[in-house]
Amino acid sequence: MSERFVQQVEPEEVFAALADETRLAILQTLWESEVETVSFSALRRAVGMRDPGQFNYHLGKLAGRFVTRTAEGYRLTQAGKHVNGAIASGMYTAQGAIDPIVVDHSCRISGESLLLLYENETVRIECDTCSSCPSGWEAPVPPAVFAGYDRNEIPAVVSQYLRTISQHAINGFCPYCNGWMEPTVRASDAMDVNPESSDERSEMPDDRLRDQPEVRFDCQRCGAEAKLALDHALLLGDPAVVSFHHENGIIVREQPIWEFSELSPENVEIERRNPIRVGVTFGIDESAITVIVDEALNTETANTL
């Protein structure tokens, strides 16, 4: 018989349990404790509440959901650890902006240096010249990600964070609820344009000419959505593509993620649109690898030169 997990407590009841400073103090005390399990008396003293009965009342509101009781005392559940992690991250309390930072990479269209910008909890990597920079990235980033780092360290931190959250989606987990993220490969109509037809190209807006195949990840639990350029999804998740770069002297995990520019249209071939089947070619000097991708992000290596 398959296991089933059911919702036993309404969300409003769960969050109401956290709406008290004593209960938050209990969670944070357990979080900061040098031992995993803390006795009732030691926990009460650390929180600073003299009345055992009142303390037991607050502890009871947390028990079973955020705190579990063992023979040795009390310890945090996974939910309790996540609450403390969210508090420590500043996700609900911190905010801020960063003055533009020049990163050590140039836009492949304009040749201008890329800039890292951060405001409204969003990181953007782009150049000043392109109206829609093809070398850029945009992603939500909690402000606490930057806490404790010097300004010159921020680009490396951003690159690693973008890599981490992208890998999270590629591996099938929603960054918000840990539900299943279902990938769907999509391509715009711009990819069907014949590059040799100048009339056809001239009738299309510049931003559509720069469109690239992408992967959309849809969470089957909470409905969250994330998008990633197809070439970046392959660079981060396909062993053949990673190995190809390694064999040609490039360690993908050690490079800032924006150094891998979007693919040029001539390196993408849409073999079929419904269901979609795309050939993606990566080239380094005289070497190249072509990977075939289907709608569900399944891949097969077509050839390697």
QUITA-V74005 format. One record per residue. N is the residue number from 1. RES is the residue in one small letter. SS is DSSP state (helix for helix, strand for strand, loop for the rest). OMEGA is omega as a letter, one per 20 degrees, with the letter a starting at -180 (NA if undefined). Layout:
n/res/ss/omega
N/RES/SS/OMEGA
N/RES/SS/OMEGA
This chain:
n/res/ss/omega
1/m/loop/a
2/s/loop/r
3/e/loop/r
4/r/loop/r
5/f/loop/a
6/v/loop/r
7/q/loop/a
8/q/loop/a
9/v/loop/r
10/e/loop/a
11/p/helix/a
12/e/helix/r
13/e/helix/r
14/v/helix/a
15/f/helix/r
16/a/helix/r
17/a/loop/a
18/l/loop/a
19/a/loop/r
20/d/loop/a
21/e/helix/r
22/t/helix/a
23/r/helix/r
24/l/helix/r
25/a/helix/r
26/i/helix/a
27/l/helix/a
28/q/helix/r
29/t/helix/r
30/l/helix/r
31/w/helix/a
32/e/helix/a
33/s/loop/r
34/e/loop/r
35/v/loop/a
36/e/loop/a
37/t/loop/a
38/v/strand/r
39/s/loop/a
40/f/helix/a
41/s/helix/r
42/a/helix/r
43/l/helix/r
44/r/helix/r
45/r/helix/a
46/a/helix/r
47/v/helix/r
48/g/loop/r
49/m/loop/a
50/r/loop/a
51/d/loop/a
52/p/helix/a
53/g/helix/r
54/q/helix/r
55/f/helix/r
56/n/helix/r
57/y/helix/a
58/h/helix/r
59/l/helix/r
60/g/helix/r
61/k/helix/a
62/l/helix/a
63/a/strand/r
64/g/loop/a
65/r/loop/a
66/f/loop/a
67/v/strand/r
68/t/strand/a
69/r/strand/r
70/t/loop/r
71/a/loop/a
72/e/loop/a
73/g/loop/a
74/y/strand/r
75/r/strand/a
76/l/strand/r
77/t/loop/r
78/q/helix/r
79/a/helix/r
80/g/helix/r
81/k/helix/r
82/h/helix/r
83/v/helix/r
84/n/helix/r
85/g/helix/r
86/a/helix/r
87/i/helix/a
88/a/helix/a
89/s/helix/a
90/g/loop/a
91/m/loop/a
92/y/loop/a
93/t/loop/a
94/a/loop/r
95/q/loop/r
96/g/loop/r
97/a/loop/r
98/i/strand/r
99/d/strand/a
100/p/strand/r
101/i/strand/r
102/v/strand/r
103/v/strand/a
104/d/strand/r
105/h/strand/a
106/s/strand/r
107/c/loop/a
108/r/loop/r
109/i/loop/a
110/s/loop/a
111/g/loop/a
112/e/loop/r
113/s/strand/r
114/l/strand/r
115/l/strand/r
116/l/strand/r
117/l/strand/r
118/y/strand/r
119/e/strand/a
120/n/loop/r
121/e/loop/a
122/t/strand/r
123/v/strand/r
124/r/strand/r
125/i/strand/a
126/e/strand/r
127/c/loop/a
128/d/loop/a
129/t/loop/a
130/c/loop/r
131/s/loop/r
132/s/loop/a
133/c/loop/a
134/p/loop/r
135/s/loop/a
136/g/loop/r
137/w/strand/r
138/e/strand/a
139/a/strand/r
140/p/strand/r
141/v/loop/r
142/p/loop/a
143/p/helix/a
144/a/helix/r
145/v/helix/a
146/f/helix/a
147/a/loop/r
148/g/loop/a
149/y/loop/r
150/d/loop/a
151/r/helix/a
152/n/helix/r
153/e/helix/a
154/i/helix/r
155/p/helix/r
156/a/helix/r
157/v/helix/r
158/v/helix/r
159/s/helix/a
160/q/helix/r
161/y/helix/r
162/l/helix/r
163/r/helix/a
164/t/helix/a
165/i/helix/r
166/s/helix/r
167/q/helix/r
168/h/helix/r
169/a/helix/r
170/i/helix/r
171/n/loop/r
172/g/loop/a
173/f/strand/r
174/c/loop/r
175/p/loop/a
176/y/loop/a
177/c/loop/a
178/n/loop/r
179/g/loop/a
180/w/strand/r
181/m/strand/a
182/e/strand/a
183/p/strand/r
184/t/strand/r
185/v/strand/a
186/r/strand/r
187/a/loop/a
188/s/loop/r
189/d/helix/a
190/a/helix/a
191/m/helix/r
192/d/helix/a
193/v/loop/r
194/n/loop/a
195/p/loop/a
196/e/loop/a
197/s/loop/a
198/s/helix/r
199/d/helix/a
200/e/helix/r
201/r/helix/a
202/s/helix/a
203/e/loop/a
204/m/loop/r
205/p/loop/a
206/d/helix/a
207/d/helix/r
208/r/helix/r
209/l/helix/a
210/r/loop/a
211/d/loop/a
212/q/loop/r
213/p/loop/a
214/e/strand/r
215/v/strand/r
216/r/strand/r
217/f/strand/a
218/d/strand/r
219/c/strand/a
220/q/loop/r
221/r/loop/a
222/c/loop/r
223/g/loop/r
224/a/loop/a
225/e/strand/r
226/a/strand/a
227/k/strand/a
228/l/strand/r
229/a/strand/a
230/l/helix/a
231/d/helix/r
232/h/helix/r
233/a/helix/r
234/l/helix/r
235/l/helix/a
236/l/helix/a
237/g/helix/a
238/d/loop/a
239/p/helix/a
240/a/helix/a
241/v/helix/r
242/v/helix/r
243/s/helix/r
244/f/helix/r
245/h/helix/r
246/h/helix/r
247/e/helix/r
248/n/loop/r
249/g/loop/r
250/i/loop/r
251/i/loop/a
252/v/helix/a
253/r/helix/a
254/e/helix/a
255/q/loop/r
256/p/loop/a
257/i/helix/a
258/w/helix/r
259/e/helix/r
260/f/loop/a
261/s/loop/r
262/e/loop/r
263/l/loop/r
264/s/loop/a
265/p/helix/a
266/e/helix/r
267/n/helix/r
268/v/strand/r
269/e/strand/r
270/i/strand/a
271/e/strand/a
272/r/strand/a
273/r/strand/a
274/n/loop/i
275/p/loop/a
276/i/strand/r
277/r/strand/a
278/v/strand/r
279/g/strand/a
280/v/strand/a
281/t/strand/r
282/f/strand/a
283/g/strand/r
284/i/strand/a
285/d/loop/a
286/e/loop/a
287/s/strand/r
288/a/strand/r
289/i/strand/r
290/t/strand/a
291/v/strand/r
292/i/strand/a
293/v/strand/r
294/d/strand/a
295/e/loop/a
296/a/loop/r
297/l/loop/r
298/n/loop/a
299/t/strand/r
300/e/strand/a
301/t/strand/a
302/a/strand/r
303/n/strand/r
304/t/strand/r
305/l/loop/NA
